[in-house]
Amino acid sequence: MTSQTLTVPQRIDAAIAELAPHFAERLSRNPSVCEQHAHGEGYHARHFPHAVIFAQSTQEVSQILRVCNAWRAPVVPFGAGTSLEGQVNAIEGGISIDLSRMDKVLEVNAGDMDCRVQAGVTRQALNAYLRDEGLFFPVDPGGEATIGGMCATRASGTGAVRYGTIRENVLGLTVVLADGRVMQVGRRVRKSAMGYDLTHLMIGSEGTLGIITEVQVRLHGVPETLAAAVCQFDTLADCVNTAVQVMQMGVPIGRMELLDDVQMDACIRFSKLEGFRPVPTMFFEFAGGPEAVREQVALVEDIVAENHGSAFTWSTREQERAELWKARHAVYWACLAYRPGYTGISTDAIVPISALTDMILGAKKDIEDSGITAPIVGHIGDGNFHTVMLVPEGEDWLAKAHALDRRIIARALSLGGSASGEHGVGLAKMEFMPDEHDAVALDVMRAIKHALDPNGILNPGKLLPAVAAHPKACQPA
């Protein structure tokens, strides 16, 4: 028998049978294990893999892909399962490769401020490892995401306004291609003019071009001084305008997060925040030397005052700062607790800073017109914001949520923005790809996909629409 004469389930079973002797108990077909790997943290329906293999090295990932490519069996990489757009769902079944046991810090070069890690290392684990070096890894998407998964989805987070996204903090990668070949891309230098930039081609590819197994990341020095503050506003417009002016003034802010009145109400209830009102709120973090921080604070306080904001509420001790940002990172769970039993459908969009006020105020009106409870929270310093649409059971409400999502994204695109600043494409945002990329760009992407994965085994059905002539998903608001 050959792979061409078998059905897809038969090809998958043949690949599993060939791999099983090599992985023993680390290959599981247990329904509960497969269920854990059938979804991320998004709302999408579960899609079960036929089996899960817990890989422990690049060589093992290479072996799995070599066999699966020969049998043309689908493969889906899995890190921590924190993705929101269905990236890890095995929509064609196949084998889920769990990389969470590849959790070693392989090399730290303190003098050059970089290190090499396996893909299953989390940001939290890496920063705990680096604690005594006076260094840290700054990309902070909030959850217990793995660094390999962050690369695959082009993750960002609260620190991006100062330190950049995962894209700006990766120097090189080890990637296993569909046929099992291992590719090393990038160097330990801060720039290179040699050849195609394959490192950044792989970042954001969501496991459709190769499986990332090792990452060379940039590190940063722990700031001498950190100070966190909260400021509240009576209107959303004043809150957003403050953020825009802080960025336009060139203040090197550490973190700057916006929560609208609904999101703040949810956080006050869920995280037991005392002394705050359920009104539009900004969270700030200032970082640097003592004098630099004082200058930043003074300038931002002036901007806040001009926009009718309240005086800063300070959190200067480390524990207080940690609790404050813990509340910020718990916004998704605060949203779900805000409407018990409701489904949370999370989306994000991003616009240029100059369009931010129009975008946020327009999105707020879209939400009010829809009748849906949908808190807004944003990494406002880089123009990125999130909306969690909370809907009860029933197809009508789900359809209303999708309509609201399309309207918000259409508004972002009409303002020169993007359908996603950090969630990625996965299943949910494929329909917006033709709105953001012209037909030639999509053809080039498909050509790259076919060149690297001619049998289509790598995370099939994700990121790229199936055909070039895809209708427009939305029109500008």
C-alpha positions in Angstrom: 0.0 0.0 0.0 1.1 3.6 -0.7 -0.2 6.8 0.8 -1.9 7.6 -2.5 -4.2 4.6 -2.3 -5.4 5.1 1.3 -8.0 7.3 2.8 -6.9 10.1 5.2 -7.8 8.1 8.3 -5.9 5.1 7.0 -2.9 7.3 6.3 -3.0 8.7 9.8 -3.3 5.2 11.3 -0.4 4.0 9.2 1.8 6.9 10.4 0.8 6.3 14.1 1.6 2.6 13.7 5.1 3.4 12.4 5.8 5.9 15.1 4.3 4.1 18.1 7.3 1.8 18.8 9.6 4.8 19.0 7.6 6.8 21.5 5.9 4.2 23.7 3.9 5.9 26.4 4.7 9.4 25.0 2.3 8.6 22.1 -1.3 8.7 23.4 -4.6 8.0 21.8 -6.4 8.5 25.1 -9.6 10.5 24.5 -9.0 12.8 27.4 -5.4 13.6 26.2 -6.7 14.2 22.6 -9.5 16.4 24.0 -6.9 18.6 25.7 -5.2 19.1 22.4 -8.4 19.7 20.4 -8.7 23.4 21.2 -7.0 26.5 22.5 -8.5 29.2 24.7 -10.8 30.5 22.0 -14.5 29.7 21.6 -14.1 27.6 18.5 -15.5 24.0 18.3 -13.1 21.3 19.3 -11.3 19.3 16.6 -9.7 16.1 18.0 -6.4 14.8 16.8 -6.1 11.0 16.3 -3.1 10.9 18.6 -0.8 13.1 20.6 3.0 12.7 20.7 5.0 14.4 23.4 8.3 15.3 21.7 11.5 15.9 23.7 14.0 17.0 21.0 14.4 18.5 17.6 15.5 15.1 16.4 12.2 13.6 17.5 10.2 16.2 15.8 12.2 15.6 12.7 11.4 11.9 12.9 7.7 12.5 13.3 7.5 14.8 10.4 9.5 12.5 8.1 7.1 9.7 8.8 3.9 11.9 8.6 5.1 13.4 5.3 5.7 10.0 3.8 2.1 9.0 4.7 0.7 12.5 4.0 -0.8 12.5 7.5 -1.7 15.9 9.0 0.4 17.4 11.9 -0.5 20.2 14.3 2.1 21.7 16.6 0.9 22.3 20.2 2.6 24.4 22.9 0.5 25.5 25.9 -2.8 25.8 24.1 -3.3 29.5 24.9 -4.0 30.6 21.3 -7.3 32.3 20.7 -8.1 31.9 17.0 -8.1 28.1 16.6 -4.5 27.7 15.7 -4.1 24.3 17.5 -7.4 22.7 16.5 -6.8 19.6 14.5 -9.5 20.2 11.9 -8.4 17.3 9.8 -7.4 15.1 12.7 -3.9 13.7 12.5 -1.1 13.9 15.0 -0.7 16.7 17.5 2.9 17.2 18.4 3.1 18.6 22.0 6.3 20.5 22.5 5.7 21.4 26.2 8.4 18.9 27.4 11.0 20.7 25.3 11.5 23.1 28.2 15.2 23.6 28.6 17.2 26.8 28.6 20.1 25.7 26.4 22.5 28.7 26.6 22.6 32.2 28.1 25.1 34.8 26.8 24.8 37.4 29.4 27.5 39.6 27.9 25.6 39.7 24.6 22.2 39.8 26.2 20.7 36.8 24.4 19.9 33.2 25.0 18.8 30.0 23.3 15.8 28.1 24.5 13.7 25.1 23.5 10.3 25.9 22.1 8.4 24.7 25.1 10.0 27.2 27.6 7.5 29.7 28.9 8.2 33.4 29.4 7.7 33.0 33.1 10.1 30.1 33.4 12.7 31.9 31.4 12.5 35.0 33.5 12.8 32.9 36.7 15.9 31.3 35.2 17.4 34.7 34.4 16.6 36.3 37.7 20.2 36.3 39.0 21.6 37.6 35.7 19.9 41.1 35.9 18.3 40.3 32.6 14.8 39.5 31.4 12.7 38.5 28.4 10.1 41.3 27.8 7.4 39.9 25.5 4.4 39.4 27.7 1.1 38.1 26.1 -0.3 37.5 29.6 -0.9 33.7 29.7 1.5 30.8 30.2 2.4 30.8 26.6 5.5 28.9 25.3 8.1 31.0 23.5 7.8 28.7 20.4 4.1 29.3 20.3 4.6 33.0 20.7 6.9 32.9 17.7 4.4 30.8 15.7 1.6 33.3 16.3 3.7 36.5 16.2 2.7 37.3 19.8 2.8 40.6 21.5 1.5 42.0 24.8 1.7 44.7 27.4 5.4 45.4 27.0 5.4 45.8 23.2 5.2 49.6 23.3 8.7 49.8 24.8 10.4 46.5 23.9 8.6 45.4 20.7 6.8 42.2 19.8 8.2 38.7 19.6 9.3 39.6 16.1 11.7 42.2 17.3 13.1 40.0 20.0 14.1 36.9 18.1 17.5 36.5 16.5 17.3 33.0 15.1 15.3 29.8 15.0 15.7 26.0 14.6 12.8 24.9 12.4 11.8 21.4 11.3 10.4 21.4 7.8 7.6 19.2 6.5 9.9 16.5 5.2 11.8 16.3 8.4 14.8 18.4 7.4 16.2 20.7 10.2 16.8 24.3 9.3 18.9 26.8 11.3 18.0 30.4 10.5 19.4 33.6 11.9 22.6 34.4 13.9 23.5 35.8 17.3 24.1 39.2 15.8 21.7 42.2 16.0 21.6 42.6 12.2 22.6 40.8 9.1 22.3 41.6 5.4 22.8 38.0 4.2 20.0 36.4 2.1 16.3 36.1 2.6 15.0 36.8 6.1 13.8 33.2 6.8 13.7 33.9 10.6 10.9 36.4 10.2 9.2 34.3 7.5 8.6 31.6 10.1 7.4 34.1 12.8 3.7 34.3 12.5 3.4 31.3 10.2 1.4 29.4 12.8 3.0 26.0 12.1 2.0 26.0 8.4 5.6 26.2 7.1 7.6 24.3 9.7 7.7 23.5 13.4 9.8 25.8 15.6 11.9 23.8 18.1 14.5 26.2 19.4 14.6 30.0 19.6 17.5 32.5 20.0 16.0 35.5 21.8 17.1 38.9 22.8 17.3 39.8 26.5 17.1 43.2 28.2 18.5 44.6 31.3 16.1 44.8 34.3 15.3 48.5 34.7 16.9 50.2 37.7 13.5 51.8 38.6 10.0 50.6 38.0 6.9 52.5 39.0 3.3 51.7 38.2 0.3 54.0 38.3 -3.5 54.0 37.6 -5.4 57.0 36.3 -9.2 57.2 35.7 -11.3 59.4 33.3 -14.9 60.4 33.1 -15.0 59.9 29.3 -13.5 57.3 27.0 -12.4 60.1 24.6 -10.2 61.7 27.3 -8.7 58.4 28.1 -7.8 57.5 24.5 -6.6 61.0 23.8 -4.2 60.7 26.7 -2.7 57.6 25.2 -2.3 59.2 21.8 -0.6 62.3 23.2 1.8 60.2 25.3 2.9 58.4 22.2 3.1 61.5 20.0 5.2 63.2 22.7 7.7 60.4 22.4 7.5 59.4 26.1 9.4 56.1 26.5 6.6 54.5 28.5 7.1 51.0 29.8 3.5 49.8 29.6 0.3 51.6 28.9 -3.0 49.8 29.0 -6.6 51.0 28.5 -9.7 49.5 30.1 -13.1 50.9 29.2 -15.8 51.3 31.9 -17.3 47.8 31.3 -13.9 46.1 31.5 -13.0 48.1 34.6 -16.2 47.1 36.3 -15.5 43.5 35.5 -11.9 43.7 36.9 -13.0 45.5 40.1 -15.4 42.7 40.8 -13.2 39.8 39.7 -9.8 41.0 41.1 -11.3 42.8 44.2 -9.7 46.1 43.2 -10.3 48.6 45.9 -10.5 52.4 45.5 -11.4 52.4 41.8 -14.5 53.5 39.9 -16.0 51.6 36.9 -14.9 54.3 34.5 -12.4 54.4 31.6 -9.0 53.7 33.2 -5.3 53.7 32.2 -2.6 51.5 33.7 0.9 52.9 33.3 4.3 51.5 34.0 7.5 53.6 33.9 10.9 52.1 33.6 14.5 53.3 33.6 16.9 55.2 35.8 15.5 57.2 38.7 15.8 60.6 37.0 14.4 59.3 33.7 11.4 57.8 35.5 10.8 61.1 37.3 10.8 63.0 34.0 8.5 60.4 32.3 6.1 60.7 35.2 6.0 64.5 35.2 5.3 64.6 31.5 2.6 62.0 31.6 0.9 63.7 34.7 0.7 66.9 32.7 -0.9 65.2 29.7 -3.3 63.4 32.1 -4.3 66.7 33.7 -4.9 68.4 30.3 -7.3 65.5 29.5 -9.2 65.8 32.8 -7.8 62.6 34.3 -7.7 61.9 38.0 -4.4 62.0 40.0 -2.2 58.9 39.7 -2.8 56.1 42.2 0.7 54.7 42.7 1.9 51.1 43.2 5.6 51.4 43.9 6.3 48.2 45.8 7.0 45.1 43.7 4.1 43.1 45.2 1.6 45.9 44.6 2.8 46.2 41.0 2.5 42.5 40.5 -1.1 42.5 41.8 -2.0 45.4 39.6 -0.7 43.7 36.5 -2.1 40.4 37.6 -5.5 42.1 37.5 -4.8 43.4 34.0 -3.8 40.0 32.8 -6.9 38.4 34.2 -9.2 40.5 32.1 -10.5 37.6 30.0 -11.4 35.6 33.1 -12.9 38.7 34.6 -15.1 39.0 31.5 -16.3 35.5 31.7 -17.2 35.9 35.4 -19.0 39.2 34.6 -21.6 37.2 32.7 -21.7 33.7 34.1 -22.7 31.0 31.6 -22.0 33.3 28.6 -19.6 32.5 25.8 -16.7 34.9 25.5 -15.7 35.6 21.9 -12.4 37.5 21.9 -11.1 39.5 19.0 -8.5 42.2 18.4 -7.6 44.8 15.9 -4.9 47.5 15.5 -4.8 50.9 13.9 -2.2 53.7 13.5 -1.8 55.8 16.6 -3.3 58.9 14.9 -6.5 56.9 14.2 -6.9 55.5 17.7 -9.5 57.9 19.0 -11.7 57.4 16.0 -11.2 53.6 16.2 -12.0 53.1 19.9 -14.9 55.6 20.0 -16.3 54.0 16.8 -15.9 50.5 18.2 -17.7 51.5 21.4 -20.6 52.8 19.4 -20.7 49.6 17.3 -20.9 47.6 20.6 -23.7 49.8 22.0 -25.7 49.5 18.7 -25.3 45.7 18.8 -26.8 45.2 22.2 -23.9 42.9 23.2 -21.9 43.3 26.4 -18.4 43.6 25.1 -15.6 45.1 27.3 -12.7 46.8 25.6 -9.1 46.5 26.8 -6.1 47.6 24.8 -2.3 47.7 24.5 -3.1 51.2 23.7 0.5 52.4 23.2 0.8 50.6 20.0 -2.7 51.0 18.7 -3.8 47.5 19.5 -7.0 46.7 21.4 -9.2 43.7 22.3 -12.9 43.2 22.6 -14.5 40.2 24.4 -18.0 39.8 23.2 -20.1 38.0 25.8 -23.2 36.2 24.4 -25.7 33.8 25.8 -26.5 30.5 24.1 -28.4 30.6 20.8 -27.4 31.0 17.2 -28.9 34.4 16.9 -26.5 35.8 19.5 -23.5 34.1 18.0 -24.4 35.5 14.6 -24.8 39.0 16.2 -21.3 38.6 17.7 -19.7 37.7 14.4 -21.5 40.6 12.8 -20.1 42.9 15.5 -16.6 41.4 15.0 -16.8 42.1 11.2 -17.9 45.6 11.8 -15.1 46.4 14.2 -12.5 44.9 11.9 -14.0 46.7 8.9 -13.6 49.9 10.8 -10.0 49.1 11.6 -9.2 48.3 8.0 -10.8 51.5 6.8 -8.5 53.5 9.1 -5.4 51.9 7.7 -5.2 49.2 10.4 -5.1 45.4 10.5 -7.5 42.7 11.4 -5.2 41.4 14.1 -2.3 42.9 16.1 -1.4 39.8 17.9 -4.0 37.0 18.0 -3.1 35.8 14.6 -5.2 34.3 11.8 -5.8 30.6 12.7 -9.3 29.6 11.7 -11.3 32.7 12.8 -9.6 35.4 10.8 -8.9 33.7 7.5 -11.9 35.4 6.0 -10.2 38.8 6.5 -7.0 37.9 4.7 -8.3 39.0 1.3 -9.4 42.3 2.8 -5.8 43.0 4.0 -3.7 41.4 1.3 -4.2 41.7 -2.5 -4.5 38.7 -4.8 -0.8 38.8 -5.7 0.3 38.7 -2.1 -2.0 35.8 -1.4 -0.6 33.9 -4.4 2.9 34.5 -3.2 2.0 33.1 0.3 0.4 30.0 -1.3 3.5 29.5 -3.4 5.7 29.7 -0.3 3.4 27.2 1.5 3.5 24.8 -1.5 7.3 25.0 -1.8 7.8 24.2 1.9 4.9 21.8 2.4 3.9 20.3 -0.9 1.8 17.5 0.7 -0.1 20.0 2.9 0.5 18.2 6.1 1.5 21.2 8.3 -1.5 22.6 10.3 -3.8 22.3 7.3 -6.8 24.6 6.9 -5.2 27.5 8.9 -4.1 31.0 8.0 -4.5 30.9 4.2 -7.9 30.9 2.4 -8.2 27.9 0.2 -8.8 29.7 -3.1 -7.5 32.9 -4.6 -10.9 34.3 -5.6 -12.2 34.7 -2.1 -15.0 37.3 -1.7 -14.5 40.3 0.5 -15.4 39.5 4.0 -16.3 43.0 5.1 -16.7 46.5 3.9 -15.5 49.7 5.6 -17.9 51.1 8.2 
